[in-house]
Amino acid sequence: MRPVLFRCGMATGLIAAALSVGYAVFYQTALGVDFSRVAPAAAIVSANIGAAMVMMIVCWLLERWKGEVPRSFNGWLVLFSVGSAAIPFVVSLPLDIPAPELFPGLTAPMHLLPALIWLALQPWWTIKK
């Protein structure tokens, strides 16, 4: 694996994790809710880093198999990210969680951040010169 691709994946995961945790703190403070039982900071961080690692591995595999990453990768990444953002709308929360209707507003944007950060960083870090 090219080291620059690994660094891009790690940077994507860490930046997306920091933004997601910051957003979670802001959202929960602004609305006076606490979803830390169902979406703890450790889970948010690990989900963002895991998503970035999956993107990095898929990108690396495509490079190995096809010699380059197809342009369609970005389109599929966006479609998958938007599709995964629908998951919080169908998740059933425990009955004792107050204001469950606010949960999708917390987590749906977090599903978009890893792909958004990847699409911003990847051209700068992985272009072969």
HUFEN-V18823 format. One record per pair of residues at least 4 apart in sequence whose ideal C-beta (glycine too) atoms are under 8 Angstrom apart, sorted by the first residue. I is the first residue (numbers start at 1). GAP is how many residues later the second one is. If there is no record, write none. Layout:
i | gap
I | GAP
I | GAP
This chain:
i | gap
1 | 4
1 | 5
1 | 59
2 | 4
2 | 58
2 | 61
2 | 124
3 | 4
4 | 4
4 | 121
4 | 122
5 | 4
5 | 51
5 | 54
5 | 55
5 | 58
5 | 120
5 | 121
6 | 4
6 | 50
7 | 4
7 | 118
8 | 4
8 | 48
8 | 110
8 | 113
8 | 114
8 | 117
8 | 118
9 | 4
9 | 43
9 | 44
9 | 46
9 | 47
9 | 48
9 | 50
9 | 109
10 | 4
10 | 39
10 | 42
11 | 4
11 | 110
11 | 114
12 | 4
12 | 40
12 | 43
12 | 44
12 | 102
12 | 105
12 | 106
12 | 109
12 | 110
13 | 4
13 | 35
13 | 36
13 | 37
13 | 38
13 | 39
13 | 40
13 | 101
14 | 4
14 | 35
15 | 4
15 | 102
15 | 106
16 | 4
16 | 32
16 | 35
16 | 36
16 | 97
16 | 98
16 | 100
16 | 101
17 | 4
17 | 27
17 | 28
17 | 31
17 | 32
18 | 4
19 | 4
19 | 94
19 | 98
20 | 4
20 | 24
20 | 25
20 | 28
20 | 90
20 | 93
21 | 4
21 | 20
21 | 23
21 | 24
22 | 4
23 | 4
23 | 83
23 | 86
23 | 87
24 | 4
24 | 11
24 | 15
24 | 17
24 | 20
24 | 82
24 | 86
25 | 4
26 | 4
27 | 4
27 | 78
27 | 79
28 | 4
28 | 5
28 | 6
28 | 7
28 | 8
28 | 78
31 | 68
31 | 71
33 | 65
33 | 66
33 | 69
33 | 73
34 | 64
35 | 4
35 | 62
35 | 67
35 | 68
35 | 71
36 | 4
36 | 5
37 | 57
37 | 60
38 | 55
38 | 56
38 | 59
38 | 65
39 | 4
39 | 5
39 | 64
39 | 67
39 | 68
40 | 4
41 | 4
42 | 4
43 | 4
44 | 4
44 | 66
45 | 4
46 | 4
47 | 4
47 | 63
48 | 4
48 | 62
48 | 65
48 | 66
49 | 4
50 | 4
51 | 4
51 | 63
51 | 64
52 | 4
52 | 62
52 | 65
52 | 66
53 | 4
54 | 4
55 | 4
55 | 22
55 | 59
55 | 60
55 | 63
56 | 4
57 | 4
58 | 4
58 | 15
59 | 4
59 | 10
59 | 14
59 | 63
59 | 67
60 | 4
61 | 4
62 | 4
62 | 6
62 | 7
62 | 8
62 | 11
63 | 4
63 | 5
63 | 6
66 | 4
69 | 4
69 | 57
71 | 4
72 | 4
73 | 4
74 | 4
74 | 45
75 | 4
76 | 4
77 | 4
77 | 38
77 | 41
77 | 42
78 | 4
78 | 37
78 | 41
79 | 4
80 | 4
80 | 35
81 | 4
81 | 30
81 | 31
81 | 33
81 | 34
81 | 35
82 | 4
82 | 30
84 | 27
85 | 23
85 | 24
85 | 26
85 | 27
86 | 4
86 | 22
87 | 4
87 | 24
88 | 15
88 | 16
88 | 18
88 | 19
88 | 20
88 | 23
89 | 15
89 | 19
91 | 12
93 | 4
93 | 7
93 | 10
97 | 6
99 | 4
102 | 4
103 | 4
104 | 4
105 | 4
106 | 4
107 | 4
108 | 4
109 | 4
112 | 4
113 | 4
114 | 4
115 | 4
116 | 4
117 | 4
118 | 4
119 | 4
120 | 4
121 | 4
122 | 4
123 | 4
